[in-house]
Amino acid sequence: MQRYLVGGALRDELLGLAISDRDWVVVGATPEDMTAAGYTPVGRDFPVFLHPETREEYALARTERKSGRGYHGFIFHTGADVTLEADLARRDLTINAIARADDGTLVDPYGGRADLEARVLRHVSDAFVEDPVRLLRLARYYARFAPLGFTVADETLALARNMVAAGEIDHLVPERVWAEMERALLSAEPHLFFYLLQATGALAIVLPELDALFGVPQPVHYHPEIDCGVHTLLVLAQTARADAGLAARYAAICHDFGKATTPEQFLPGHRGHEERGVAPTDAASARLGVPKRLRDTARLITRWHTHLHRIDELRPGTVLKLLEAMDAFRRPERLEDLIAVCAADVRGRLGYEDRAYPQAERIRAARAAAAAIDGAALATRGLEGPAIGRALRQERIRAIAKAL
């Protein structure tokens, strides 16, 4: 029985990056050998075991054979006769198909080390097309490693396009799409994930609401980049630049979905796109199985983001309506998500990347002033029931007017 360090941990170590989890592959062993040695079985589809002390994952070397469509359409074979080279051959990219023995020897039958040095993302074999999740992982790796100078090999990009044309991507499981998208959104260059999906044709299937924005014009006076899809990904890039959280980054993707529904005769203007964007935002969130907190935030930011842009034009009562709609008194973090997306919306335009966003401090001041009104104190005036609510609202409107 021999063990080898494989996958992301070894790849990142060779790149000089920090390592989190380590994965191992075991050659020359059976499941019975592993349990006899004290390992705990945890794999559902194929034998994976937890080390009795480190709790790191150890997978038996395996091969796979395509048996149907999609992520689950495989038959796996494990056994003491499966070689390390055969196990590495089933992996997605060459940079993930390197192994290291305990004595430090590198096993690299598919040129992964050379591709690391050349900064190339390249598939190991044509079996890449058999698993549609691999296309999403390719896009995620591109978003993560492009800042280090990585590019996608031409032949790998062509293979990914063939996957889309053949319909393999149609069989993606929604939860796997969101799992990869979530990790990509949290990367340093999340917009590159969506650009690569667009380049392969997969974006129209994975997130058609975003794909529909490309080619839709906006007024050049406000949007030098013109294209709504380009603008959306510039906004996403700005949320990452500001180190915004996942909710804001996802909402940045959704915030202009309504512009894809603007009647042609009204282009390049997009009056009413906020309200029209709610339905496609909800549809995308439901299809992908986005967590409720994120989908609620995305819906509200889609609906209300232009109100914050125009805060200097709004009546104090309308500002209070905005705060109430965002549930900003109970969920101040949601207001911060709105601010993050709106600031990115302003800066996500060519030539506007460092534009100030004073609306952020104005809405924070309005919220603080309104939140300082003590509803319990109003009850001491002899008010009861709905009258307290009406008085509280009027006092908050006065406080907002003073703060602004």
C-alpha positions in Angstrom: 0.0 0.0 0.0 1.4 3.4 -1.1 0.1 6.8 -0.6 0.6 10.0 -2.7 -0.2 13.6 -2.1 -2.4 14.8 -5.1 -4.6 17.5 -6.4 -4.9 21.1 -5.2 -2.6 20.9 -2.2 0.3 19.8 -4.3 -0.5 22.2 -7.1 -0.7 25.2 -4.7 2.5 24.2 -2.9 4.3 24.1 -6.3 2.9 27.6 -7.0 4.1 28.9 -3.6 0.5 29.4 -2.4 -1.0 28.7 1.0 -2.3 25.2 1.5 -5.5 24.4 3.3 -6.8 20.8 2.8 -4.6 18.0 1.6 -5.9 15.0 -0.4 -4.2 11.6 -0.8 -4.6 8.7 -3.2 -3.8 5.2 -2.1 -2.4 2.6 -4.5 -2.3 -1.1 -3.9 -5.0 -1.4 -1.3 -8.6 -2.6 -0.9 -11.4 -1.1 1.2 -10.8 -3.9 3.7 -7.2 -3.0 4.0 -8.1 0.6 4.8 -10.6 -0.3 7.5 -8.2 -2.8 9.0 -5.7 0.0 9.3 -8.1 2.2 11.2 -9.4 4.5 8.4 -13.1 5.5 8.5 -15.0 5.1 5.2 -17.0 8.2 4.1 -17.3 7.9 0.3 -20.7 7.3 -1.2 -19.9 6.9 -4.9 -16.4 5.4 -4.5 -14.2 4.5 -1.5 -12.9 7.5 0.4 -11.5 7.2 3.9 -10.6 9.5 6.7 -7.2 9.1 8.3 -7.6 8.0 12.0 -5.5 10.9 13.3 -5.3 13.7 10.8 -8.8 13.2 9.4 -7.5 14.0 6.0 -9.2 12.3 3.0 -7.6 9.2 1.4 -9.2 7.9 -1.8 -8.4 4.6 -3.3 -6.9 4.9 -6.8 -9.7 4.5 -9.3 -10.7 4.6 -12.9 -14.1 5.6 -14.3 -16.2 4.8 -17.3 -19.0 6.9 -18.8 -22.4 5.3 -18.4 -24.8 8.2 -18.9 -25.3 11.9 -19.1 -24.2 14.4 -16.5 -22.2 14.5 -13.3 -23.6 11.2 -12.0 -23.2 9.2 -15.3 -20.1 7.3 -14.3 -19.2 3.8 -13.2 -16.1 3.7 -11.0 -13.6 0.9 -10.5 -11.2 0.6 -7.6 -8.9 -2.2 -6.7 -5.3 -3.0 -5.8 -4.6 -3.3 -9.5 -5.4 0.3 -10.4 -2.1 2.2 -11.0 -1.4 5.8 -10.0 -1.0 6.8 -13.6 -4.5 5.4 -14.4 -5.9 7.4 -11.5 -4.3 10.6 -12.6 -5.5 10.1 -16.1 -9.1 10.7 -15.0 -8.4 14.1 -13.5 -9.5 17.3 -15.1 -6.4 19.5 -15.7 -2.8 18.6 -16.0 -1.9 20.9 -13.1 -4.2 18.7 -10.9 -2.7 15.4 -12.2 0.6 15.5 -10.3 1.3 13.3 -7.4 4.1 13.2 -4.8 5.3 10.1 -2.9 6.4 10.2 0.7 10.1 10.3 -0.4 9.4 13.5 -2.3 9.4 11.9 -5.8 7.0 13.7 -8.2 4.9 11.5 -10.5 3.8 13.7 -13.4 2.9 11.6 -16.5 0.8 14.3 -18.2 3.1 17.4 -18.1 1.4 19.2 -15.2 4.7 20.7 -13.9 5.5 22.1 -17.3 2.0 23.6 -17.5 2.4 25.2 -14.1 5.6 26.8 -15.2 4.1 27.9 -18.5 0.9 29.1 -16.7 -1.4 27.1 -18.8 -4.7 25.4 -17.9 -4.9 22.3 -20.1 -7.1 19.2 -20.0 -5.5 15.9 -19.3 -7.5 13.9 -21.9 -10.6 14.0 -24.1 -12.4 12.4 -21.2 -12.7 16.0 -19.9 -15.9 16.3 -22.0 -17.6 13.5 -20.1 -18.2 15.5 -16.9 -20.0 18.9 -17.4 -18.8 20.1 -14.0 -15.3 20.2 -15.3 -16.2 23.1 -17.6 -17.4 25.1 -14.5 -14.2 24.1 -12.6 -12.1 25.3 -15.6 -13.8 28.7 -15.4 -13.3 28.8 -11.7 -9.6 28.0 -12.0 -9.3 30.6 -14.6 -10.9 33.2 -12.3 -8.5 32.1 -9.5 -5.3 31.8 -11.4 -5.5 34.4 -14.2 -4.0 37.0 -11.8 -0.9 34.7 -11.7 -0.7 34.8 -15.5 -2.6 31.6 -16.4 -4.4 31.3 -19.7 -6.6 28.5 -21.1 -5.0 26.3 -23.7 -6.6 26.8 -27.1 -7.3 23.1 -27.4 -9.0 23.1 -24.0 -11.2 26.0 -24.9 -12.2 24.3 -28.2 -13.0 21.1 -26.2 -15.2 23.1 -23.8 -17.1 24.6 -26.7 -17.6 21.1 -28.1 -19.1 20.1 -24.8 -21.7 22.9 -25.0 -22.5 22.1 -28.6 -23.0 18.4 -27.8 -25.5 19.2 -25.1 -23.4 17.7 -22.2 -23.6 21.0 -20.3 -27.4 20.7 -20.4 -27.2 18.0 -17.8 -25.6 20.0 -15.0 -27.1 19.6 -11.6 -28.2 23.0 -10.2 -26.5 22.5 -6.8 -23.2 21.8 -8.5 -23.5 24.9 -10.6 -24.1 27.0 -7.5 -21.3 25.3 -5.6 -18.8 26.2 -8.3 -20.3 29.7 -8.9 -20.1 30.5 -5.2 -16.4 29.6 -5.0 -15.8 31.6 -8.2 -17.7 34.7 -6.8 -15.4 34.7 -3.8 -12.2 34.7 -5.9 -10.1 37.8 -6.6 -11.3 38.0 -10.2 -14.8 36.6 -10.2 -15.8 38.3 -13.4 -13.4 36.0 -15.3 -15.5 33.0 -14.4 -18.5 34.4 -16.3 -16.4 35.6 -19.2 -15.0 32.1 -19.8 -18.4 30.6 -19.6 -19.6 33.2 -22.2 -16.6 32.3 -24.4 -17.6 28.7 -24.5 -21.3 29.3 -24.9 -22.1 27.8 -21.5 -23.3 31.1 -20.0 -26.5 31.0 -22.0 -27.3 27.7 -20.3 -25.9 28.2 -16.8 -27.1 31.8 -16.3 -29.2 33.0 -19.3 -30.3 36.1 -17.4 -26.7 37.4 -17.5 -26.0 36.2 -21.0 -29.0 38.1 -22.3 -27.4 41.4 -21.2 -24.5 41.1 -23.6 -25.2 43.2 -26.7 -27.8 45.3 -25.0 -26.8 49.0 -25.2 -26.8 51.8 -22.6 -26.4 55.5 -23.1 -22.8 56.2 -23.8 -22.9 59.4 -21.8 -23.4 57.5 -18.6 -21.8 54.2 -19.7 -18.7 54.5 -21.9 -18.5 50.7 -22.0 -22.1 50.8 -23.5 -22.8 47.0 -23.3 -24.9 46.0 -20.3 -23.2 42.6 -19.9 -19.7 44.3 -19.9 -21.0 46.8 -17.3 -22.4 44.0 -15.1 -19.1 42.2 -15.0 -17.2 45.5 -14.3 -19.5 46.0 -11.3 -18.8 42.5 -10.1 -15.1 43.2 -10.4 -15.5 46.3 -8.4 -17.2 44.4 -5.5 -14.3 42.1 -5.4 -11.9 45.0 -5.5 -13.7 46.4 -2.4 -13.6 42.9 -0.7 -17.4 42.9 -0.5 -19.1 39.7 0.8 -20.8 37.0 -1.1 -24.3 38.5 -0.9 -23.1 41.8 -2.5 -21.2 39.9 -5.2 -24.2 37.8 -6.2 -26.5 40.8 -6.2 -24.0 42.6 -8.4 -24.5 39.9 -11.0 -28.3 40.3 -10.8 -28.9 44.0 -10.3 -29.4 44.9 -14.0 -31.2 41.8 -15.2 -34.2 43.9 -16.0 -32.2 45.7 -18.8 -32.4 42.6 -20.9 -36.2 43.1 -21.0 -36.3 46.7 -22.2 -38.4 47.0 -25.3 -36.2 47.8 -28.3 -38.0 51.1 -29.1 -36.8 52.5 -25.7 -33.1 51.6 -26.1 -30.6 52.7 -25.1 -32.6 53.9 -22.1 -33.8 51.5 -19.4 -36.5 53.2 -17.5 -38.2 50.8 -15.1 -35.5 48.1 -15.3 -35.4 47.9 -11.5 -38.9 46.5 -11.2 -38.6 44.4 -14.3 -35.4 42.9 -12.9 -37.0 41.3 -9.9 -38.6 38.4 -11.7 -35.5 37.2 -13.6 -33.5 37.6 -10.4 -35.9 35.4 -8.5 -35.9 32.9 -11.4 -32.1 32.6 -11.4 -31.9 32.3 -7.7 -34.6 29.6 -7.6 -33.1 27.6 -10.4 -29.6 27.6 -8.9 -30.8 26.9 -5.4 -29.2 30.1 -4.0 -29.5 30.4 -0.2 -32.5 32.5 1.0 -30.4 35.2 2.6 -28.6 35.8 -0.7 -31.6 35.6 -2.9 -33.6 38.1 -0.7 -30.7 40.5 -0.8 -30.3 40.2 -4.6 -34.0 40.8 -5.1 -34.1 43.9 -2.9 -30.9 45.4 -4.4 -32.2 44.8 -7.9 -35.4 46.7 -7.0 -34.0 49.6 -5.0 -30.4 50.3 -6.1 -31.2 53.4 -8.2 -33.0 55.0 -5.2 -29.7 55.1 -3.4 -28.0 56.7 -6.4 -30.6 59.5 -6.3 -30.7 60.0 -2.5 -30.2 63.7 -2.8 -33.3 64.0 -4.9 -35.5 61.9 -2.7 -38.0 63.2 -0.1 -37.2 62.1 3.5 -40.2 59.9 3.5 -39.0 58.1 0.4 -35.6 57.6 2.1 -37.4 56.0 5.0 -39.3 53.8 2.6 -35.9 52.7 1.1 -34.6 51.9 4.6 -37.7 50.0 5.5 -37.7 48.0 2.2 -34.1 46.9 2.9 -35.1 46.0 6.5 -32.1 48.2 7.4 -33.1 48.7 11.0 -33.1 45.0 11.8 -30.5 44.0 9.2 -27.9 46.7 8.9 -25.6 44.3 7.0 -28.2 44.3 4.2 -27.9 48.1 3.8 -24.1 47.6 3.7 -24.6 45.1 0.8 -26.7 47.7 -1.0 -24.0 50.4 -0.5 -21.3 48.0 -1.8 -23.3 47.2 -5.0 -24.3 50.8 -5.6 -20.7 52.0 -5.2 -19.5 49.3 -7.5 -22.4 50.2 -10.0 -21.0 53.7 -10.2 -17.3 52.6 -10.5 -18.1 49.7 -12.8 -17.9 52.0 -15.8 -14.9 52.8 -18.0 -13.1 55.8 -16.6 -15.1 55.8 -13.4 -13.1 53.2 -11.4 -12.1 55.5 -8.6 -15.2 57.7 -8.5 -16.3 58.8 -5.0 -19.7 57.6 -3.7 -20.9 60.1 -1.1 -24.3 58.5 -1.1 -22.9 55.8 1.2 -22.4 58.2 4.1 -25.6 60.0 3.5 -27.7 56.8 3.7 -25.8 55.6 6.8 -26.5 59.0 8.5 -30.1 58.7 7.6 -30.4 55.2 9.0 -28.6 56.2 12.2 -30.8 59.2 12.8 -34.0 57.2 12.2 -32.8 54.3 14.3 -32.2 56.7 17.2 -35.9 57.5 17.5 -37.2 55.6 20.6 -40.5 54.0 19.9 -41.0 53.2 23.5 -40.7 56.8 24.5 -43.6 57.7 22.2 -45.9 55.5 24.2 -45.4 57.9 27.2 -47.2 60.6 25.2 -50.4 58.6 25.7 -50.4 57.1 22.2 -51.7 53.6 21.7 -51.7 51.0 18.9 -51.4 52.2 15.3 -51.0 55.7 16.5 -47.5 54.8 17.9 -46.5 53.4 14.6 -47.7 56.6 12.8 -45.9 58.8 15.2 -42.7 56.7 15.0 -42.7 57.1 11.2 -43.2 60.9 11.4 -40.4 61.3 13.9 -38.1 59.2 11.8 -38.9 61.2 8.7 -38.1 64.4 10.6 -34.8 62.9 11.9 -33.9 61.9 8.3 -34.7 65.3 7.0 -32.4 66.9 9.7 -29.6 64.3 9.0 -29.7 65.0 5.3 
